[in-house]
Structure formats: C-alpha cells, structure tokens
C-alpha cells in the first residue's frame, strides 16, 4: 500500500502536537509494511526557522553546512524512519502565506507525486480552499483521502468535502464531530501514535526525577493555573524545581503571568526555562510530574501520553479528552466552568490549592508516585507504533475495499 502524508507545515514542527502525530502515524504505517512518503513545508506554529531540523540532520548523520541556509523555495529531501519526506523551505515569518509565496512549486511536486508515486491513500488535514482543492485532485487521481482531525475547528461548519474517512484521536472528538455533522459521518476513533524511540532506554530513580514540568506556556494550556501554583509554592514549597518548556508560546508569556500575580522573576530561582524541542527525552528523564491544566477542550493530550510512556505522571484538567487519555494512570483536577483561556485575572487561591494538593501527593509520597508511574507506562504502551501501525493499516485496507463515495 502506498500512503502519502500531505500537510502545509513541518512534519517535525516541535510546537505542534498535530504535526508530530501525523509524522508518527506515517512512521507507524511504514513499520506496518506500507510505502510512505510525505509532502510538507518547514513552517512551524511558533515561527521557528528551518534550523528546527538540525537535530534531525544530526541524528541521520547528514552534514548541515549550507543545507539549512538555503533560500525559501528550496526543497529538502529526507529519508527518516521508513518515510521519505520532501519539505519546502518557507520563510518563517510567512509560514501562513507559504501558498502565496511558493504555490506553483508546491503544486508541481504535488502533481508529480500523484502521477509518479500514485498513492492509494492520502493522509491530510487543513480546511482552507487550497486544502480542499488538493483533496479533490487526490480523489480524482484515484486515491482515498483520510482527514485526521486534531481539534474542534471543523465542528464550526459543515462536514469538509472531498474526504473518504475522518480519523479522530478520542471518543470526545468523535462525539463532538458526530453532534456537529450528524451521526452518519464517517468517523473512526484511532489511537494517538507514539514512536517507540520516544521511550527513553534508561529510567532514572525517583530521587533523580526532580522537575514538575509544564509544556507550552500559553493561556489556553493553563498558564494562569501554573502561575498560581508557583505563587503557592513560594510559601509552602520553596525551592521546588519547575521546568517550563517553550512551544507555540515562549518564556515571555510565562514571566508576564508571574508579573500579573506580583511575582518578580528574581523570586523564582527554582523555575527553569527550556526552548522548544523535538526530542523531549532529556526533559522526561528528569521529570516526576507533568502539568496539563488546559482551559480548552483538548482533542487527546499527546504530551500526556509521551510523558506517561517515560513514567512521568500527568496531572491534568477535566477538559476535553484529557481524563480519558490518562484514565486511571494520571490525576484529574476539576476546573471551575467559568475559567477559560481568555481570562486575564489571576486564578483564585482555591484553584491553586486544588492543584497543589494533587501535585504534592506525587512529590511527597514515593510509593504513590512509583505506583502511578508504573500504571502510566503500561497505559501509554498501547499507543506504541508497533501496535498502532497494524490497526491503521487494517482500517485503510477496509477503506480501499469499499467503493469510493464522495463525502
């Protein structure tokens, strides 16, 4: 089976869980015996340049001199983990205008792949007119189109056209899209894939896992909740290390949240900031707990799954699919219904205390943490590529066995 991954952003975008999941889905299918290629750009949601590929080049043993300094409009070809990627270098500041800048060049490669590679299946996402046009071209060329949904944006309008099947990562997403589009929508819930390489070979002892970690410090991810927790810790847990890992949002948003609580950075010597990165293995190796106090309805919770695979216990909000994602291997903390990501005021002390109690148990009780850590690893292993890939392939085999019908 020939599968083509098609998207308008980098498959290695470190600030996008959707991009990471799509690439690892492609890798899982390659592991399951499919011939897989991708066509994408180097655009990243956090505005990173093509330099975000440096760790990939280093891992593949490819000389970087001059490669990542090429002008926008140049193509990069990478063979990685069974997938051949063709990436169009785009201007970071114009990552959302790449089609205006390089549309003809992208279209030429797209048509070459449709004619030469002749994919049986195109895996994709995106809702703009260009995405719709390319889906129609794929179906006209005889391919089946599977749209993988990573958020609730599509529920605001009619079911996207020129799609043969929709894949969603959680029962929550399935229910929301079925409600918006009707029960007859061709929706299938599939597990979020985890590359086996995401599992660090060495697991550090509990005493060496010192960090409470928070990924992507933006309001939607619960920035205000974490700032409130740090405010609590200044009084009752001074010195507790907190690691902030940048994503779409940078450290500036974190320090702004502290200032809104009247906390100068000089009072937070226990807070460490790490830049956005593709490989979080060193982060997970030193982490005991990962915080996910999301104020929005998460589609799945990829960060939680990666952390769990490495024995890090997730403490998550009750929004969206997060409770189902962590199941009994994490801790779910309820948030007030009126608290949302556009709230500019600091969260109340009661909210901060709820999160403090949940995290403190995992920091202070080694036996409780070890038990939760073991459950987390067992739970996440069901998402590994060796298990997910054959399931994806069976679903695609069934799709190809049916007559093509327009959606």
C-alpha positions in Angstrom: 0.0 0.0 0.0 1.3 3.5 -0.9 0.5 6.2 1.5 1.2 10.0 1.1 1.2 12.4 4.1 0.2 15.9 2.9 0.3 19.0 5.1 1.2 22.7 4.9 3.6 22.7 7.9 6.7 20.9 9.0 6.3 17.3 9.9 9.0 18.0 12.6 7.3 21.1 14.0 8.3 20.9 17.7 5.4 23.3 18.7 2.6 21.2 17.1 1.2 18.0 18.5 -0.8 17.6 15.3 2.4 17.6 13.2 4.1 15.2 15.5 1.2 12.9 15.5 0.9 12.9 11.7 4.5 12.1 11.2 4.4 9.3 13.7 1.3 8.0 12.1 3.2 7.8 8.8 6.1 6.1 10.6 3.8 3.5 12.1 2.3 2.7 8.7 5.8 2.3 7.3 6.6 0.0 10.1 3.4 -2.0 9.2 4.8 -2.5 5.6 3.4 0.5 3.7 5.4 2.6 1.3 5.1 6.0 2.8 6.1 9.5 1.5 5.3 13.0 2.7 4.9 16.4 1.1 5.1 19.3 3.5 6.8 22.6 4.3 9.2 23.7 7.0 6.7 26.1 8.6 6.3 25.9 12.4 3.5 27.3 14.5 6.0 29.0 16.8 7.7 30.7 13.9 10.9 28.7 14.1 13.2 28.6 11.1 14.4 25.5 9.2 17.0 25.3 11.9 14.5 23.3 13.9 15.6 20.4 11.6 19.2 20.5 13.0 18.6 17.6 15.5 17.1 15.5 12.6 20.1 16.1 10.4 22.5 15.3 13.3 20.6 12.0 14.1 20.7 11.0 10.4 24.4 11.9 10.1 23.7 14.4 7.3 26.1 17.3 7.0 24.3 20.5 7.8 26.7 23.0 6.3 24.8 25.1 3.8 21.7 22.9 3.8 19.6 24.8 6.3 20.8 28.2 5.0 19.2 27.7 1.6 16.7 30.3 0.4 12.9 29.9 0.8 11.6 27.9 -2.1 14.3 25.3 -1.9 13.4 21.6 -1.3 14.8 19.3 1.3 14.6 15.5 0.9 14.9 13.3 4.0 14.6 9.5 4.5 13.7 9.0 8.1 12.2 6.0 9.9 10.8 4.5 6.8 9.3 7.6 5.4 10.7 9.8 2.5 10.0 13.4 3.3 10.0 16.2 0.8 10.0 19.6 2.6 9.6 23.0 1.0 11.7 25.6 2.9 9.5 28.6 3.7 10.1 32.0 5.2 9.4 31.6 9.0 7.6 34.9 9.3 5.3 34.0 6.3 4.6 30.4 7.4 0.8 31.0 6.9 1.4 32.6 3.5 3.5 29.8 2.0 0.9 29.0 -0.7 1.1 32.6 -1.9 4.9 32.6 -2.0 5.5 29.1 -3.4 2.2 27.7 -4.5 3.2 26.8 -8.1 6.4 25.0 -6.8 4.4 23.0 -4.2 1.7 22.2 -6.8 4.3 20.9 -9.2 5.7 18.5 -6.6 2.1 17.5 -5.6 1.2 16.6 -9.2 4.5 14.7 -9.6 3.7 12.6 -6.6 0.1 12.0 -7.7 1.3 10.8 -11.1 4.5 9.1 -10.2 4.0 7.7 -6.7 0.3 7.2 -7.3 -0.8 6.9 -3.6 -3.6 4.6 -2.6 -4.3 6.8 0.4 -3.6 10.5 1.2 -3.5 11.4 4.9 -4.0 15.1 5.5 -5.6 17.9 7.5 -6.5 21.5 6.8 -9.6 23.5 6.0 -8.7 26.3 3.6 -9.5 26.4 -0.2 -6.1 25.1 -1.2 -6.6 22.0 1.1 -10.0 21.3 -0.4 -8.6 21.7 -4.0 -5.8 19.2 -3.3 -8.2 16.7 -1.7 -10.3 16.9 -4.8 -7.3 16.3 -7.0 -6.2 13.3 -4.9 -9.6 11.7 -5.3 -9.7 12.4 -9.0 -6.4 10.6 -9.3 -7.9 7.6 -7.6 -6.6 8.0 -4.1 -8.7 7.8 -1.0 -8.5 10.8 1.3 -8.4 10.4 5.1 -8.6 13.6 7.0 -7.1 13.4 10.5 -8.8 15.9 12.9 -6.7 17.3 15.7 -9.0 20.0 17.1 -12.7 21.2 17.1 -12.3 23.8 14.4 -14.1 21.8 11.8 -17.2 21.5 14.0 -18.0 25.2 13.4 -19.0 24.5 9.8 -20.3 21.7 7.5 -18.5 18.5 7.1 -15.5 19.1 4.9 -15.9 17.8 1.3 -13.7 15.5 -0.8 -12.9 13.2 2.1 -13.5 9.4 2.3 -12.9 9.0 6.0 -12.3 11.1 9.1 -10.0 9.9 11.9 -10.2 11.4 15.4 -7.9 10.6 18.4 -10.5 10.3 21.1 -14.1 9.4 22.0 -14.5 13.1 23.0 -13.6 14.2 19.5 -15.8 11.6 17.9 -18.8 12.7 19.9 -18.3 16.4 19.2 -17.9 15.9 15.4 -20.9 13.5 15.3 -23.0 16.0 17.1 -22.0 18.8 14.7 -22.2 16.8 11.4 -24.7 14.1 12.1 -24.4 10.5 13.2 -23.8 9.3 9.7 -20.4 11.0 9.4 -17.6 8.5 8.5 -15.8 9.0 11.8 -13.3 6.5 13.3 -11.5 6.8 16.6 -7.9 5.8 16.3 -5.1 5.9 19.0 -2.6 8.7 19.0 0.6 7.1 17.8 3.8 7.1 19.8 7.1 6.3 18.2 9.0 3.6 20.1 12.0 5.9 20.2 10.1 8.2 22.5 10.6 5.7 25.3 13.9 6.6 26.9 16.0 3.4 27.4 17.2 4.5 30.9 14.7 5.3 33.6 16.1 7.4 36.4 15.3 6.7 40.1 12.5 8.7 41.7 15.0 10.7 43.7 16.6 11.9 40.5 13.3 13.0 38.9 13.0 16.4 40.5 11.1 18.5 38.0 7.4 19.4 37.7 7.2 20.2 34.0 4.8 22.4 32.1 4.9 22.4 28.2 3.9 25.4 26.1 3.2 28.3 28.5 0.2 29.9 26.8 -3.2 30.8 28.3 -5.1 28.0 26.6 -2.8 25.4 28.2 -3.4 26.8 31.7 -0.6 29.3 32.1 -2.6 31.2 34.8 -3.1 28.0 36.8 0.6 27.2 36.8 1.5 30.7 37.8 -1.0 30.4 40.7 0.6 27.1 41.7 4.1 28.7 41.8 2.6 31.5 43.9 1.5 28.8 46.4 5.0 27.2 46.3 6.7 30.4 47.2 5.1 30.0 50.6 4.8 26.2 51.2 7.3 24.6 48.8 10.2 27.0 48.2 12.9 25.5 46.0 10.7 23.0 44.2 12.1 22.9 40.6 9.7 23.7 37.9 10.6 23.3 34.2 8.9 25.4 31.6 9.3 24.1 28.0 8.5 26.6 25.3 6.2 25.7 22.5 4.0 28.0 20.4 4.4 30.3 23.4 7.7 31.5 24.7 9.1 32.4 28.1 7.9 36.0 27.8 4.3 34.8 28.3 5.4 32.9 31.4 7.1 35.9 33.0 4.1 38.1 32.1 1.8 35.7 34.0 4.1 35.9 37.0 4.0 39.7 36.9 0.2 39.7 36.9 0.5 37.9 40.2 3.0 40.4 41.5 5.9 37.9 41.4 9.2 39.3 40.1 11.4 36.8 38.3 14.0 37.3 40.9 11.8 35.4 43.4 11.6 32.3 41.2 15.1 30.9 41.2 13.6 27.4 41.2 11.9 28.0 37.7 13.9 26.8 34.7 13.1 27.5 31.1 13.9 25.3 28.1 13.5 26.1 24.4 11.1 24.2 22.2 12.5 20.9 21.0 11.6 17.8 19.0 13.2 15.4 21.4 11.8 15.6 25.0 13.7 12.5 26.3 16.0 14.6 28.5 13.0 16.5 29.8 11.1 13.4 30.7 14.2 11.7 32.2 14.3 14.4 34.9 10.6 14.9 35.3 8.4 13.4 38.0 5.1 15.1 37.1 3.8 16.9 34.0 1.2 19.6 34.4 -1.6 19.9 31.9 -4.2 22.3 33.4 -5.7 23.0 29.9 -8.5 25.5 29.8 -9.6 24.4 26.4 -11.1 21.1 25.3 -8.1 19.1 24.3 -8.5 16.6 21.4 -6.4 14.0 23.0 -3.3 15.0 25.0 -0.2 13.9 23.2 2.1 15.5 25.8 0.5 13.4 28.5 1.0 10.2 26.5 4.7 10.9 25.8 5.2 11.7 29.5 3.4 8.6 30.6 5.5 6.4 28.3 8.5 7.6 30.2 7.0 7.1 33.6 6.1 10.8 34.2 2.7 11.1 36.0 0.3 13.6 34.3 -1.8 15.9 36.4 -4.5 17.2 34.0 -7.6 19.3 33.9 -11.1 17.8 33.3 -11.4 19.5 29.8 -11.9 17.6 26.6 -10.3 14.2 26.2 -7.7 14.6 28.9 -9.5 12.5 31.5 -10.0 9.6 29.1 -6.4 9.9 27.8 -4.8 9.5 31.2 -7.5 7.2 32.5 -6.5 5.8 36.0 -2.8 6.4 35.2 -3.0 10.1 36.0 -4.6 12.6 38.2 -7.6 14.7 37.0 -8.3 18.0 38.7 -11.6 19.9 38.0 -11.5 23.5 37.0 -14.3 26.0 37.5 -16.6 26.1 34.5 -16.2 29.9 34.2 -12.5 29.7 33.9 -11.4 29.9 30.3 -8.3 30.8 28.3 -9.3 34.4 27.7 -9.5 35.1 31.5 -6.9 37.8 32.2 -7.2 37.9 36.0 -5.1 35.5 38.2 -6.9 32.3 39.2 -8.3 32.2 42.7 -6.5 30.6 45.6 -8.9 27.7 45.8 -7.9 26.6 42.2 -4.2 26.9 43.1 -4.8 24.9 46.3 -6.5 22.1 44.4 -3.6 21.7 42.0 -1.1 22.0 44.9 -2.8 19.1 46.7 -2.7 16.9 43.6 0.9 17.5 42.8 2.2 17.4 46.4 1.0 13.8 46.9 3.1 12.7 43.9 6.1 14.8 45.1 6.0 13.7 48.8 4.9 10.1 48.6 7.4 8.0 46.7 5.3 4.8 46.9 2.3 6.6 45.4 4.4 8.1 42.7 6.1 4.8 41.8 2.7 3.0 41.5 1.3 5.8 39.4 4.4 5.9 37.2 4.2 2.2 36.5 0.5 2.5 35.6 1.3 5.4 33.3 3.9 3.4 31.4 1.6 0.4 31.0 -1.2 2.6 29.7 0.9 4.5 27.2 2.4 1.3 25.7 -0.9 0.6 23.9 -0.2 3.6 21.7 3.3 2.5 20.5 3.8 2.4 16.7 4.2 -1.4 16.7 0.6 -1.7 17.9 -0.9 1.4 16.2 0.5 0.7 12.7 -1.2 -2.6 12.0 -4.5 -1.1 13.2 -4.1 1.9 10.9 -3.3 -0.4 8.0 -6.4 -2.6 8.7 -8.6 0.5 8.6 -7.0 1.6 5.3 -7.4 -1.9 3.8 -11.1 -1.8 4.7 -11.4 1.6 3.2 -9.8 0.6 -0.1 -12.0 -2.5 -0.3 -15.1 -0.3 -0.3 -16.4 1.5 -3.4 -15.3 5.2 -3.4 -18.1 7.6 -2.3 -17.9 11.3 -2.2 -18.3 13.0 1.2 
